[in-house]
């Protein structure tokens, strides 16, 4: 059962990479499913994947700009809930 969602948005590489990845893991360990949006071109794909809940192909989103951020979040959340996708 999914208890909670968090929507993380990154638009640049992580300054505090180790701490951020540690906190993302702690959130996932508590049952919080992390949907991650990477906005722009200055991103590290491995960092984004390390933050997202598995399967990353369903919880990681790459966006060119912030214009469609809200729409992407609503679509992802609707797909997960309505299609009864089980995230680990």
C-alpha positions in Angstrom: 0.0 0.0 0.0 1.3 3.4 -0.9 1.3 5.7 2.1 2.6 8.9 0.7 4.1 10.6 -2.3 6.8 13.3 -2.5 7.5 15.2 -5.7 11.2 16.2 -6.0 12.3 18.7 -8.5 15.9 19.2 -9.5 17.1 21.7 -12.1 20.9 21.4 -11.6 23.4 18.9 -10.3 23.3 18.2 -6.5 25.6 20.3 -4.4 25.1 18.0 -1.4 24.9 14.8 -3.3 25.7 12.3 -0.5 23.3 13.9 1.9 20.5 14.2 -0.6 20.8 10.6 -1.7 20.9 9.5 1.9 17.7 11.4 2.7 15.9 10.1 -0.4 16.8 6.5 0.7 15.5 7.2 4.2 12.2 8.5 2.7 11.8 5.4 0.6 12.6 3.2 3.6 9.7 4.9 5.4 7.3 4.0 2.5 7.3 7.4 0.8 7.3 7.0 -3.0 9.5 9.6 -4.6 8.5 11.0 -8.0 11.5 12.9 -9.4 11.4 15.6 -12.1 14.7 16.7 -13.7 14.2 20.1 -15.4 16.7 21.4 -17.9 20.0 20.1 -19.3 22.4 20.4 -16.3 21.4 17.2 -14.6 23.0 14.0 -13.6 20.8 11.0 -14.7 22.4 8.7 -12.1 21.6 11.2 -9.3 18.0 11.5 -10.4 17.6 7.7 -10.7 19.2 7.2 -7.2 16.5 9.5 -5.8 13.5 8.1 -7.5 11.4 5.1 -6.3 11.8 1.9 -8.3 10.9 1.4 -11.1 12.6 4.6 -12.1 11.1 4.5 -15.6 7.7 5.2 -14.0 8.8 7.7 -11.3 11.5 9.8 -13.1 10.6 12.6 -15.5 12.8 14.7 -17.7 11.4 18.1 -18.6 12.9 20.8 -20.8 11.4 23.6 -18.6 9.0 24.1 -15.7 5.9 24.8 -17.9 4.5 21.3 -17.8 5.6 20.3 -14.3 2.1 20.3 -12.7 0.6 18.4 -15.6 3.3 15.7 -15.5 2.8 15.3 -11.7 -1.0 14.9 -12.1 -0.6 12.4 -14.9 2.0 10.3 -13.0 -0.1 10.3 -9.9 -3.3 9.4 -11.8 -1.6 6.6 -13.7 -0.2 5.1 -10.5 -3.4 5.3 -8.6 -5.9 4.5 -11.3 -3.9 1.7 -12.9 -3.1 0.2 -9.5 0.6 0.1 -10.3 2.5 -1.3 -7.4 5.7 0.6 -6.7 8.3 -1.1 -4.5 
